[in-house]
């Protein structure tokens, strides 16, 4: 009988907490779902790292995990036996260390890919600035892109998170699929009753309730949020803007809001628990999400926000354009144009029936992209390729 083991190589590391595994919570949630749907054992090959590398982590007993955690060596062929006895390997295409897997095993490999070369280069420039070191890193990335494309051509399939990665790499694979990553389960998504309540609140004409969630760093464009609020104030639009998250720009943003006289309208709440606080807050008290992302990485934020019945107005990076194309769920404006962002929000605030239609559309579109649906589609894709 042939093996039915699924081998997964996440990009996140693991650490030890005494005799327990210290693992990324989101990775564990996904692997548990894989284990529930895959008709065999799931083996997770992970590199050992420092606990500080796992931002949202938790300690787990091995006996409580429905998948095996196996330490991975540095050399590509260190775990050859773990690859060779499997039905299929699901590897991280964004990780340079995984690109050699098709060279070291005959087991079919499917790569997950999230970022395009353009996005990687933009993220590097935004995070490090234009320096000689940045230029050298960019040159190295361009050279390694040839390895990535060669690996994808050798692989048995490709799972692309978001439209930019799918559009860039699908032609290299005989079996590509696109998905939109999310943590939102069906039970967490806004119900029809919750959508109706939000629509009623919007149509009542109260000040528009805006939200942003994410890391408060320049790469997320959060340095534009207070200038956006100032521009929106100048349009005469009544609003409040709730910002959830933490990061290096939080203090500066708070100071800027206070100095602009917007301290009562721009409210920074810090990092809050996703399930217990952020999701119910967005479902109950947010009409529109303001997305200032400058880069086109396939952030979970997009689909998770729509799942709360909250449409998006944001910069037209390639990832958001792919989301907006799914339906009447978003408005894109030119990159870095704070005034255009404010005008778009002002128009929707003035046209409440149009905003209500977008809220309904957000709730509808997200139904097809729940956490359960996405993982099921990805497992079905793997089973078709592995023929199990």
C-alpha angles and dihedrals in degrees: 000000000000121000119269096192118133113210116203124189108195119197091227117086130227130229134194125249100191104296093342130090115245104211141172107266095219091050090051092050090053094045091050089055091048089052091050093052104033114091094228143019123323117216119193115204108199135173116238112245143162119286089237088066090065105074098180103031141148137188117251133186111234090230090059095055119089090211135055121252113211125181113241124218126228097244117079093237096044091103099035092134091053089055099040097056094051133096093224141350123225105201135184108252092189089060114084090206092064098052093086094057095098087055095055102043139039090212110112112262127206117192127213112214127187110160131051122216090255091054093048091051092047093049090051093050093047093048099041105023126224105313136138089256090053091050091052091049091049091051090051091051092051091052093048090051087076089059091050094051092046090051092050090051090052094046126094094231149349133227111197120196107215135354100282094058092042093050092047100046110021093096090062094062135066090209112034126162133182125218137168113230119229141156094209114115122202090258091054096049119100110273123225089257092052090049090051091051092050091049091050091051091050093048090050087073102234119152110296112261113223129188142188128184129183145076112325097232134121092252088067091051093240091141084075096056098083093043087050090052090050091051091048090050089056090057089061092241114150109228150143123214119204115195120197121192144055136244146122095303098052097098093045091049092050091050092048092050091050094047090050092054091245098113091117093049104038107057123184113202101177123224113335132186110274101220100032101041118005099050097047091043093053091046094050108031111022125087100172137014119222110212117192096171109150095189130065101230112140097252117193085224093084100058094032090055093049089049088062090056092255119133120209137236111191153135114298100249113156094255094055092044088058091052094046089053090064092075145301092322106111149024120220124207131186116286116272092002102134092175092054089050090053093046091051092052092045091053092052092046089054093046103052096169089058091049090048090054090052091051091053091047092050091055092047098046093048092056090077092050105053119142090255094050095047095050091045091053091049094048091048088053091052093046091052091053095042092042093225 
